[in-house]
Amino acid sequence: MNAVSISQLCHTYAAKRKFPAREALKGVSFDVEAGEAFGLLGPNGGGKSTLFKILATLIRPTSGRVTIFGGDAVADPASARKRFGIVFQNHSLDDKLTVLENMVHQGHLYGLRGATLHSRIDEMLERYGLAQRKGELAGSLSGGLKRRVELAKGLLHNPELILLDEPTAGLDPAARRDLWGHLKELKAAHNTTLVVATHLMEEADACDRIVLLDQGTVVASGTPATLKSEIGGDVLTIESENPKELGRLIEERFKVKAAQVGEMLRIEKDKGHAFIPQLVEAFPGLIASVSLSKPTLEDAFIHHTGHRFASEAEKENRK
């Protein structure tokens, strides 16, 4: 049985005041196998936040079907909620309560009480290195420790599925590695299913499989390695004062596609290192610089959509 099945999911936000109706999801379909880490990768506005909210039963889709471990999550959201935990992008801790108090309140939401609740809390706090912090106010913790508390909260009722929305947002690289180390340990030890909504390439690379979302549709899906292998070679990025004219000349001379992406030219070419000298020799006056790289997931996204991630995502990465 799949952990999650999405079939022909559509969602339209109704018009409000000066804002017209907006179609956020357009017939999205995919399955998530039990025990895998599955990524929803896309730019801001691509549909992943809406999809995440529907998976978390926070909003109802306009149409389509969502099942979680075989149960209809749209028709019976209460039953679905018992089987998953959530780690939101913005922390949901009460900063004026201690770590322990936050955990107790979370347990009460899921019907846990007494010795069972406190045994489970001790187990979670110990697992995530928080046992010595349980008496501290949540607001006094670092971002990385808050993320650990969020994860401990989400796992308190022992869910089979964890939904994570931009789980490493605001964390430094070391804290990101630490969090993913915990997630991988959890997955290996308990066969827990992870569904991660992200715009970070390295985060998507850590997943077993991903879907690429753009403008409300799934443009590609597969393992990160498979998606990158579809490029079929190296990626050349060329800077020029006249990219349109240079692209035309390159295609005419070498019979390869030179796509303009923003202000740059992009070429997918096997043995790209050997092609660079030919390019520079043929058009020395038109080429300002050439860079060579192995395919990334962003290259896979460009390959399928013809454009880069939205500028909002780039700005977030630079913060």
Steps between C-alpha positions, in 0.01 A plus 500: 500500500624849417544744786352780288309495171406820317268476199400786267525755780379850411462809713380849410511792741186712471517862390537750786461876469757610240649152458358272230440128547825302482547139397775369729488127414409357160446125501793393719551123539771291669552223758731487802619157604501408868842550657646738242610861517300684235566859393267765362747732322396822337531879507276725704168511319555157346222336703693315770365707791141443390572130452656481846198668661268250332717206614494643853116524478518877560298575184273293280586464131265627232504150349705183494583225746751475788551178693734444794572133563185418304268733692325790329667808652244738350188315616645400840776745597481411872608141433779616269640737766553213741744341255727795422709758682582848369806724517397841370729757338426752775543352844184423695654498846366720778813699588368581849465133592783260576597223261326250731181706518489528121533122474228437759252723318582325171437162661163613632394592147550136402330353807820402682489521878679398819791257506461415130535865402801570723676180394453599138624856568813369673568271206467780245705751696775243551501404133552859389748603767251720684473322834716763674298781341148402600479761777616786274262744336449420132565865414854478640609218265706536184337445161651153470375393843153638426493285187586197712215579738266539201607158374458345846150652519408369157614150594346489847199292392724263301372589149568286195533810282673834562417808292779760498455846352838666424640320807843667494383856428708745702753240614875525439670222294612307809149502647358388165735202487413417860126504433532281191717259696215461750245451222707230332547318831127512559422370153748213532397398851120521468426494125341842542381672184618857444336753267710816469388823331807704405661739254854400607687276257719332762191414704328343198822311420470328838162348403445157343263643238366844416242674285586828329210743530454808285192718458278243665605196300745212536758557226719200587545232765753235596814455704736799513761297310253405227380858452857628474595221258232621258729794421724256314828686547661810645337840535671801341395848610611781272503872571474736204398858429278366223376155613221481243734554204769274647245224558389521137860478375585207727198301384580579138870410531494199737142369468448502877220670691609819677208603720482848645418488870481849641802690369711187454526228238476139612623195304468134599793316341681172551872556566439869547862567594606406147234727348607816683818563293296463179248757623759754608698461178190538284353806678776673700343843475154390611585289806574674829527182708420129496442276801474121509308295758354158554117488495315604814133480591465864398634399158235226491237762583626731223513202262128435553370856537737724305547738794678520834346492845308814594702794623325482838670167566838647406445790737413259781827311442698822525352602837 
